[in-house]
């Protein structure tokens, strides 16, 4: 399924490239590249990052700090015509540690924490975007790696999540300001870890999940740049393995027993609200909704309690204030739930704030922070508090080059009473980057 997602991304790209037309593909650095009627923007980010806790370890005696080389090439391609609207973005990430605080220990190697395959791609294709009936296709493919506490793992101390989300359907425009999208989706999620751990197979595979279902969306732009939204989706999901060997190396920060049950099931959600500009300086996004998750008792092992009641309430509230050009402040809150690979589900409340602005013609500053309260339910039941804070300073040295300095604080801590001490960790990253844009 992951390979199919990658193939679909390539296919959609080829279909859209056929509509680009013939033209010069030349440009000066910083001017981007015009390919027929489309604009291609190559980008390369180079830098270095230091982190205080590269394994996200809770034990203060085992903390390892380290410095890594960062290489992130990427590109975006945009085309907007009466016949087709096409957006493609792709980023590859490499992180190689060249220093760690345990580097002098001959039995330790930082190779198990290096990352060579971080990938994030997104592709959207809309055929006849202004027609009465059009076609929408989308593919999002990503490979994401998360550190675990397996300092001495022979091969990898990472849990790798491969995700391919494919969606498509018809876009109907009964009127100029009204759109109805009717289609469906299919999603593959694959999780791999340390193949030397007993929770994974010889290839490191932890589990795979396939999910699919219908989607319905309605959008009524009753004012310029302001719309009423209504979305409904249903999702059936099945796991390759409904039982996981939890004896060692799973990356779960508590002891659930020898076996974890991961049940199959079905979920649905309905949301609606308003999104858009309500004044010259204020943009809002306000959505409310409800959803439920039910589980197949035959695969739940006695842990198949459905997600319902107040846990199924959904909501998004976000306001962005732009008092002057180049200065913006956003505040928001989100309540949602999602499936979990090591228990049934996780519901969360998330509050956040963000400021971005220009200090001068070439200096930019950003600061943001968020607090997320997570409730895991299933065989593994716990409550976590996650704090994220970061800030950055950017200098536009040339039209094609930006210099960036960033720092932050990442913290996870148990919110149970009494707290679970093995869940807590802190990590302080600092990075310097050079971003080149052609």
C-alpha positions, 0 to 999 in steps of 0.5 A: 500500500505504501508503494501504491501511494508513492506510485499514485503520487508519481502518476498524478504528477505526470498527469498534471505536468502534461498540462503545464505547457511548453515554455522556458524553464529558466530563472535567476536564484530567488526568482523561482522557475517558470515551467510553462504555466507552472511555478517550480520552487526548489529549496535546500536547507542545511544546518546543524542542531544540538539537543539535550536529550536525543533519546527522549530518556526519562532517567537523568543518569542516561541522558545523551546530548548530541549535535547533528548535521541537517540536510533538507532538500525540497521542492514545490510545484504550483499550477492554477488554470481554468482546466486544472489546479495542481499543487505538489510539495516534497521534502526529504530529511537527513539527520546525521549525528557527528557528536554525542556525550557518550561518544567516547564509550567504545560500546556505544554508537550514535548510528542507531539514532541517525535518520536517513529517510524522513520524507513528506510529500503532498499532492493535490489535483483538481480537474475543472476547478471552475466547472459544474462537475470536477474531479479531485485527487489527493495523495499524502505520503510520509515517513516519520521517525520518532526516538525511543529510549533504546540507547544500546539498540544494535540497529535502530532506536527509532520507531518509523511510521510510514503513512500513505493517505489517498483521497478522491472524488467528485467536486460539484458546483451547483452555484458559484459560491457553493461546492459539494465534494463526494468521494472516499479515502484509503489510508495505510499506516505501517510501524517498524522498530528495532528488529532486535526487540522481541516486540518486532519481527526480524524485519522490525515490523511492529504492525500495519493498519489499513483504513478506508471509507466515504467522505462528504464535504460542503462549502458555502461562501456566503461572504467573500473570503468567508465560508460555512463548512460541513464535513462527514467521514466514516472509516473502517480500519483493520490491523495486520496483528491484533496482538503485539508481543509487549515483552521488551523494546516496544517503546511504550512507557509502561508495563501493559503485560506480555501482550497488547490487544490492538482491535479492529473497528470503525469510526465516524465524525461530523463537523461544521462551522465557519471559516474566513475573514470577519474583519479587515484584521481578524480571521477566524476558524470555528468548527464543532462536531461529534464522532464515535469509535466502536471496536470489534469485540472478537479482536479487542481481548476484552478492551473494546469499550467504544469512544462515545459521550463527551469523549466524542465531542470535536471542536476547533477555535482559532483566531488570527489578528493582523493589526498591521502588515507583517505582524500576526498573533494567533490563539487557538484550541482543538479537541479531537481523537485519533487511533493509536498503534499501541492501544485503542485511541487517544483523545486530546485537548490542545491549546496554542498561541503563535506570534510572527512578525517582521522586525525590519525589512530583512529580520523575522521573528516567530514565537509559539507554544502549545499545551496538549492534554492526552488521554489514552484509552484501551489496554494501555490507559494513561493521561499525558501532558505535552508542552511544546515551545519554540522561537526563531529569528530569521535574517533574509541575507539575499533574495535566495538565502535565509539564515535562521536561529531557533530554539525550544523546549519539548516536555512530556509528563504524566498527568495521572495521580499518582504520576508515572515517573517513566513517562517524563522527559525534557528536550531542549533543541537549538539549531542554526540553518541556511535555507537556499531557494532558487 
